[in-house]
Amino acid sequence: MTPLEVVKNLNALYVEDEPLLREETAKLLTRYFAHLHVADNGKSALEIFEREPIHIVITDLKMPVMGGLTLAKEIRRLDSRTPIFITSGYAETEDLLQAVKLNFVDYLLKPIDLSRLRQALVACVEKLEENGELFVRIDDNVSYSALKKNLLVKGSTISLTSKESCLLELLLKKRGSLVSQRMIESVVYGDEEMSEAALKNLLLRLRKKIGHHHIRSVRSMGVILEAPSTQQPPNANRK
């Protein structure tokens, strides 16, 4: 599988304040990614990043409300590994220096050249592979492939439904923290209504595949994917 084929399985966040350019570039990027989230400023983009499973961030530099560099700093505070690359109408030395400090993958001048975009996407995939982000360890026996959307359990491949993989990616992104039922409904179910029975069934199926002790339910609030250091043994009581 080539790097650009890998990209088709990933989710991206694109941030641009200029409406026409945002619309045209989003159309281009949609060809490459499994799902593209679009925002018109850094503040809105950060909110998306905090609640959605995002693999690559593409952001404009100069924007109202919150600019690209501030957005990148906030993302780096939360996540040091997600590949980020900047798009801008011009390049300034100070911006380039900041880009280096924030570990940007690339810096593309607008309008975006298609060949340069492809190079940047390949670099993002290489960075994800280097960081081990395309294959996430759940415990010593269970890993999740963000690329193939399946599990590797004691050497055997276990398939996941689209909702199971979406929920697992959300839980992995928020690992160790409570993920509310409202967030699960928004991210996993989208416009589809989520009943209590549907969520219970989804969690049951996912627990059977990754191990019951990894996911802890907090009554009427949400669920937590336990961090490795706090995971309970398989026969421990769960709430």
C-alpha positions in Angstrom: 0.0 0.0 0.0 1.5 3.4 -1.1 1.5 6.4 1.3 -1.3 8.1 -0.7 -3.4 4.9 -0.4 -2.7 5.0 3.4 -4.0 8.6 3.4 -7.4 7.5 2.1 -7.9 5.7 5.4 -7.1 8.8 7.5 -9.1 11.8 8.9 -7.8 15.3 8.3 -8.6 18.7 9.7 -8.3 21.6 7.3 -8.3 25.2 8.5 -8.7 28.3 6.2 -10.5 31.6 6.8 -10.9 32.7 3.2 -14.3 31.2 2.0 -13.6 30.6 -1.7 -10.1 29.2 -1.1 -11.4 27.0 1.7 -14.2 25.6 -0.5 -11.9 24.9 -3.5 -9.1 23.4 -1.4 -11.5 21.3 0.6 -12.8 19.8 -2.6 -9.2 18.9 -3.5 -8.4 17.4 -0.1 -11.6 15.3 0.0 -10.2 13.2 -2.8 -7.4 12.1 -0.6 -8.9 11.5 2.9 -11.4 9.2 4.4 -13.0 12.1 6.1 -12.2 15.8 6.0 -13.2 18.2 8.9 -13.2 21.9 7.9 -12.9 25.0 10.1 -12.6 28.7 9.3 -10.4 29.7 12.3 -8.1 28.1 14.9 -10.5 28.2 17.8 -13.1 26.2 15.9 -10.4 23.9 14.6 -9.1 23.2 18.1 -12.6 22.3 19.3 -12.8 19.8 16.4 -9.4 18.4 17.2 -10.3 17.8 20.8 -13.4 15.8 20.0 -12.7 14.0 16.7 -10.1 11.4 15.8 -7.7 13.5 13.6 -4.6 12.0 12.0 -3.3 15.1 10.0 -3.8 18.8 10.4 -3.5 21.3 7.5 -3.9 24.9 8.6 -3.6 28.4 7.2 -1.2 30.7 9.0 -2.9 34.1 9.3 -6.5 33.9 10.5 -8.9 35.8 12.8 -9.9 34.6 16.3 -6.9 32.2 16.4 -4.1 31.9 13.9 -2.3 28.8 12.7 0.7 29.1 14.9 -1.4 29.5 18.0 -3.5 26.6 16.9 -0.4 24.4 16.4 0.9 25.4 19.9 -2.4 24.3 21.4 -2.4 21.1 19.5 1.2 20.4 20.6 0.2 21.0 24.2 -2.4 18.2 23.8 -0.6 16.0 21.2 3.1 16.0 20.3 2.8 13.5 17.4 -0.1 14.5 15.0 1.5 15.7 11.8 0.8 19.4 11.0 1.6 21.4 7.9 1.0 25.1 7.2 -0.4 26.8 4.2 0.3 30.5 3.6 0.3 33.1 1.0 3.8 34.1 1.9 6.8 32.9 4.0 8.4 34.9 6.8 11.6 33.9 8.5 10.0 34.1 12.0 7.1 31.9 10.9 9.5 29.3 9.5 11.5 29.3 12.7 8.3 28.8 14.7 7.3 26.0 12.3 10.6 24.2 13.1 10.0 24.5 16.9 6.5 23.1 16.6 7.7 20.2 14.5 5.7 20.9 11.4 5.9 18.4 8.6 5.9 21.0 5.8 5.2 24.7 4.9 3.2 25.1 1.6 2.8 28.4 -0.2 -0.7 29.2 -1.5 -2.1 28.5 -4.0 -1.2 24.9 -3.2 0.8 23.1 -5.8 -0.6 19.5 -6.3 2.8 17.9 -6.4 3.9 19.7 -3.3 0.7 18.7 -1.6 1.3 15.0 -2.4 4.9 15.3 -1.1 3.5 16.8 2.2 1.0 14.0 2.5 3.6 11.3 2.0 5.8 13.0 4.6 2.8 13.0 7.0 2.3 9.2 6.5 6.0 8.6 7.1 5.8 10.7 10.3 2.8 8.7 11.5 4.6 5.4 10.8 7.7 6.7 12.5 5.7 7.6 15.6 3.8 4.2 15.6 0.5 6.1 15.2 -0.8 3.8 12.5 -0.6 0.8 14.9 -1.7 1.6 18.4 -0.9 -0.7 21.3 -3.8 -1.4 23.7 -2.0 -4.0 25.8 0.7 -6.6 25.3 -1.6 -8.8 23.3 -3.9 -6.3 21.6 -3.1 -3.6 19.0 -5.3 -1.5 16.8 -4.4 -0.7 13.1 -5.6 2.9 12.3 -4.8 2.1 8.7 -6.7 -1.1 8.3 -9.3 -0.4 11.0 -8.9 -3.8 12.6 -7.4 -5.4 15.7 -4.4 -7.7 16.1 -5.1 -9.9 19.0 -2.4 -12.4 19.9 -1.3 -12.5 16.3 -4.8 -13.0 14.9 -6.7 -10.3 12.9 -10.1 -9.3 14.3 -12.4 -7.2 12.2 -14.3 -4.2 13.5 -17.5 -2.6 12.2 -17.3 1.1 11.2 -18.9 2.2 14.5 -16.6 -0.1 16.6 -13.5 1.4 15.0 -14.8 4.9 15.3 -15.6 4.5 19.0 -12.2 2.8 19.6 -10.4 5.7 17.9 -12.3 8.2 20.0 -11.5 6.3 23.2 -7.8 6.0 22.2 -7.6 9.7 21.6 -9.1 10.4 25.0 -7.4 7.5 26.7 -7.6 7.7 30.5 -10.3 10.4 30.4 -14.1 10.2 30.5 -15.7 10.3 27.1 -19.3 11.5 27.5 -22.3 9.7 26.0 -23.1 13.0 24.1 -19.6 13.0 22.5 -20.0 9.3 21.5 -23.4 10.1 19.9 -21.9 13.1 18.0 -18.7 11.4 16.8 -19.8 7.8 16.3 -23.5 8.2 15.3 -23.5 11.6 13.7 -27.0 12.5 12.5 -28.3 9.0 13.5 -30.0 8.8 16.9 -28.2 6.8 19.5 -30.4 4.9 22.0 -29.2 3.6 25.3 -29.6 0.0 24.1 -27.6 0.8 20.9 -24.7 2.2 23.0 -24.8 -0.7 25.4 -24.7 -3.2 22.5 -21.8 -1.3 20.8 -19.7 -1.3 24.0 -20.5 -5.0 24.6 -19.2 -5.9 21.2 -16.1 -3.8 21.5 -15.3 -5.1 25.0 -15.5 -8.7 23.7 -12.9 -7.9 21.0 -10.4 -5.9 23.0 -11.0 -7.3 26.5 -13.7 -6.3 29.0 -11.3 -4.8 31.5 -10.1 -2.1 29.2 -13.3 -0.1 29.0 -14.9 1.2 32.2 -18.5 2.6 32.2 -19.4 5.5 34.4 -23.1 5.4 35.0 -25.2 8.0 33.1 -22.0 9.8 32.1 -19.9 7.9 29.6 -17.0 5.5 29.3 -13.2 5.5 29.9 -10.6 3.5 28.1 -8.2 2.8 30.9 -4.6 3.9 30.6 -2.1 1.0 30.6 -1.0 1.8 34.2 -4.5 1.7 35.6 -6.0 -1.2 33.7 -7.6 -3.8 35.9 -7.1 -7.6 35.5 -9.8 -9.4 33.4 -11.7 -10.6 36.5 -11.8 -7.3 38.3 -15.2 -5.7 39.0 -16.3 -3.0 36.6 -18.8 -0.2 37.3 
